[in-house]
Amino acid sequence: MIDHFGINCADLEAAKVFYDKVLGTLGHRRLMDFDVAVGYGTTMPAFWLSRFEGMGPNREVHVAFTAESVEQVRAFHAAATELGAETLHEPRLWPEYHAHYYGAFVRDPDGNNVEAVCHTAPVD
């Protein structure tokens, strides 16, 4: 059900130091590192830290749900927008994550960033 999740940090550099060490004791490590986000896991990033400009004290949470197909990702997005959810990112391939990563991102009623992701999308 849960593919990965992320939290936003006021001080990303301090959070990296903390999670590098504490997750290392559990056998996990930093697997992806971007300017504004890092992903931790054992074989694939499952826990993400990020930051963004203008972040207030009540930070959104990011949760990604596993989808078995591109069609399920599209259905997730359609259902969410029919209920009035704000689209953060339309369904599409995200090759910066990996070649077959297909996801859609919406804002839930409480302001959280919720995603459906398929890891086996065909590549054009």
Rosetta blueprint (number, residue, H / E / L):
1 M L
2 I E
3 D E
4 H E
5 F E
6 G E
7 I E
8 N E
9 C L
10 A L
11 D L
12 L H
13 E H
14 A H
15 A H
16 K H
17 V H
18 F H
19 Y H
20 D H
21 K H
22 V H
23 L H
24 G H
25 T L
26 L L
27 G L
28 H L
29 R E
30 R E
31 L E
32 M E
33 D E
34 F L
35 D L
36 V L
37 A E
38 V E
39 G E
40 Y E
41 G E
42 T L
43 T L
44 M L
45 P E
46 A E
47 F E
48 W E
49 L E
50 S E
51 R L
52 F L
53 E L
54 G L
55 M L
56 G L
57 P L
58 N L
59 R L
60 E L
61 V E
62 H E
63 V E
64 A E
65 F E
66 T E
67 A L
68 E L
69 S L
70 V H
71 E H
72 Q H
73 V H
74 R H
75 A H
76 F H
77 H H
78 A H
79 A H
80 A H
81 T H
82 E H
83 L L
84 G L
85 A L
86 E E
87 T E
88 L E
89 H E
90 E E
91 P E
92 R E
93 L E
94 W L
95 P L
96 E L
97 Y L
98 H L
99 A L
100 H L
101 Y L
102 Y E
103 G E
104 A E
105 F E
106 V E
107 R E
108 D L
109 P L
110 D L
111 G L
112 N L
113 N E
114 V E
115 E E
116 A E
117 V E
118 C E
119 H L
120 T L
121 A L
122 P L
123 V L
124 D L
